[in-house]
Amino acid sequence: MEPHKLLGRPTAGNQRPGQADMVCIVRRMPRMQVYLPDDLYQQVKARRLPASELLQEAVRAEIRRQDLLAETDSYLSELLAEVGAPSPQERAHAEAMAHRIAARPTPRAG
């Protein structure tokens, strides 16, 4: 992504025949200073990684993660209000089922 956009627009007035003057409007994104530990900085430079694009992707991913967590909290609150909190027996049953699922061997591609 480019940090600015150039928008060419013809100007009125001092135009010569067959030639249009252009005015460029530059729009820049806000800037932010980011600090990296030395080892991370060296890796970014050594690998010639696009730091700005990586940071933008990471920030978008974190915002999405936080939004999804907030939606989950909201859904759980609505669910608790609708059906009530699980009993100790229901919670134990759910935990046992989750442990059984987690203990299943992971299928391997092959």
Secondary structure in CASP SS format (residue, H / E / C, confidence):
PFRMAT SS
TARGET T0000
AUTHOR 0000-0000-0000
METHOD secondary structure of the structure
MODEL  1
M C 1.00
E C 1.00
P C 1.00
H E 1.00
K E 1.00
L E 1.00
L E 1.00
G E 1.00
R E 1.00
P E 1.00
T C 1.00
A C 1.00
G C 1.00
N C 1.00
Q C 1.00
R C 1.00
P C 1.00
G C 1.00
Q C 1.00
A C 1.00
D C 1.00
M E 1.00
V E 1.00
C E 1.00
I E 1.00
V E 1.00
R E 1.00
R E 1.00
M C 1.00
P C 1.00
R C 1.00
M C 1.00
Q C 1.00
V C 1.00
Y C 1.00
L C 1.00
P C 1.00
D H 1.00
D H 1.00
L H 1.00
Y H 1.00
Q H 1.00
Q H 1.00
V H 1.00
K H 1.00
A H 1.00
R C 1.00
R C 1.00
L C 1.00
P C 1.00
A H 1.00
S H 1.00
E H 1.00
L H 1.00
L H 1.00
Q H 1.00
E H 1.00
A H 1.00
V H 1.00
R H 1.00
A H 1.00
E H 1.00
I H 1.00
R H 1.00
R H 1.00
Q H 1.00
D H 1.00
L H 1.00
L H 1.00
A H 1.00
E H 1.00
T H 1.00
D H 1.00
S H 1.00
Y H 1.00
L H 1.00
S H 1.00
E H 1.00
L H 1.00
L H 1.00
A H 1.00
E H 1.00
V H 1.00
G C 1.00
A C 1.00
P C 1.00
S C 1.00
P H 1.00
Q H 1.00
E H 1.00
R H 1.00
A H 1.00
H H 1.00
A H 1.00
E H 1.00
A H 1.00
M H 1.00
A H 1.00
H H 1.00
R H 1.00
I H 1.00
A H 1.00
A H 1.00
R C 1.00
P C 1.00
T C 1.00
P C 1.00
R C 1.00
A C 1.00
G C 1.00
END
